[in-house]
Amino acid sequence: MRLSFFKASLVQFIFACLCLISFNPSYVFAEKADRDKPIELESDTMTSDDSKSTSVYTGNVILTQGTLLIKADELTIREDNQGFQHSTSTGNPTSFKQKREGKNEYIEGSAQRIEYDGRMDKVHLYSKAWVKKGEDVVYGDYIMYDANAEFAKAMSGNTKNKAGETVPGGRTRAIIQPKKKPQE
């Protein structure tokens, strides 16, 4: 599989992830220099199927590219017939972290599964999802970000307690810190 395909899909996937909790996406910028850095991938196994345009990395997957860090139990990347990239990372949990451009803070998040749809330019975080920018954080059973519409949505529904019983009425939760006023 071509490295350029792999690099493009990950950069798009991560950029969309990084925009998840921003109500104004112009405030969220990943470290621009990361895009030009090499991608380093570690996993217990890797399978590439060029006939299906798919690569699968399994077992303690660690991806780094500059300040970007992705951890997963499994990472699958594929390209569809029209050239759009799609990726799925799964884990208990799968997570990402990346430094923000020009700031000494990170954007990070995790879920049981994170999917990126390159055709629709959407990121979906499923089950026990959270995304944090600076000190602000959003939690939900499902978080979606549509980069084309600059629209984010967090939802929660029925959840299970420690005994495995369904508990109705799960709720999303956001913690947003007060903005510091500029000093005069």
N, C-alpha and C positions, 0 to 999 in steps of 0.2 A: 504494500500500500504506500502511496506517495506520502512523503513527509509533509509536503505542502498541504495536502488534504487534511492530515492529522492536525497540523498546527492551526489551520484556519478553523476547523471545527471546535477545537478546544478554546481558542481565543474568543470565538463567538459565544460559546457555551458559558464561559466564565464571565464575559462582559455582561451577558444577560443576567446571570446569577447576581452579579454585583449591583445591579440596578433594582433588585427586588424590593427593598424597603423604602426607597427614596420616592417621595411624592413628587419631587421635581428631579428627574433623572439627570439634569445638567449638573447637579451637585455631586454626582457619583462618577468618579473617574478612576479606573485602575491605573496602576503604575504603567505609564506609556512605554517605558524602556523594556518592560517584560515581553512585549510582542516580538522584540528582536533577539531575545535570549533563546538559547537552545532548550528544547524540552527534554527532560530526563525522566524516564519511566522505569520504575522497579515493580516487579510482581513475581509471584511464584511461577506462573506460567503465562505464556502469550501465544495466541493463535491468530493467524492472519489468513483470510480467505479472499483472495483478489477477485475470484469469480463472483462473490457476493458483496464485494467492496466493504468488508467488515473486518475489524480487529477486536479481539477480546483479551483483556488482561484480567487475570484472576489471582487471588491470594495476596493479601496485604499489599494492595496497590498503592503506590506513592508516586504522584506526578509533581514535578517541580518545574517552573519556568520563571526565572527571576524571583520575585517575591510571592508568586502564586504557588500555593500548595493544595493539592487535592489528595484526599485519602479515601479509599473505598475497598470493599471486599472484591468487587468486580466492576470493571469499566468496559463498556462496549461502545464502539464508534463505527458508524456506517454512513455510506453515501448513497442517496437514492439515484434513480435513473436520470433525474433532471440536474444532478450535481449538488443537491442540498445535503448538508451534513446533519446527522442526528446522533445523539449520544445518551447513554444511560449509565449512571453510576449507582451502585447499590452497596449497602453495608449496614452495620449495626453500631453506629450510623455511618453514612458517607458524609464527608465534610469538605469545605473549601475555605481558604483564607488568602487574602491578597491585600497588599498595601495600597492605600489611596494615593493618587497623584498629588504631590506637593504637600502632603499632610503626614503627620506622624501618627496615623491611625489606620486601622485595618477594617475591611469588610469581611465578614465570615458568616458561615451558616452550615446547617446540617439537616439531614432528614434520613429516612430509611431508603428512599430512592429519589434521585434527581434526574429528570429527563430534559433534554434540549431538543426542540424541533426547529431545525434550520429553515424549513420551508415557511413556517408561520412565524419564525423568530420569537418563540415562546419558551420559557423555562417553567417547569412544574416540579415542585418539591412535595413529596408525599410522606405522610405519617411521621409524627413527632418532629415537624419542621420548625425551624427558626432561622432568622437572618438578622444579623447585627451589624450596624454601621456606627462606629464610634461607641457611644454609650446607649444609643437607641436600638431597640430590639423588637421584633415581631414574632409571635408564636402562633402556630395553627396546625391542624391536621393536614391542611393542603394550602400551599402558597403558590400563586401563579404570577408571572410577569410577562406581559406582551410588549416587546420592545418597539414594535411598529406603532402601536396605539399609545405607548408610554402609560400603560395601565397596569396596576398591581391589585391583586385580590388575595385575601387570606380567609380561609373558611375552617370551621370545625364542626363536627357532628357528633354522632355517638362514638364514645370511646370505651375502652375496656379497663376495668380495674385490675388490681394485682391477682385477683382470683379468676380472671378471665371472663367475668360477667359484663355484659353490655350496660353501660351507664349513659343514659340520654343527656343531651344538653351540653355537650362540650362547647367551649367558647374559644374564640381567638383572643389574643392578648397582645397589647402593644405597650411598651414602656418608652416614652419619649422625654428626653431630658430638656429642661428649659435652655433656650439659646442664650449664650453669653452676649451681653450688650457690649459694643465697642467702648473702650475707655476713652474718655475725652481728654 
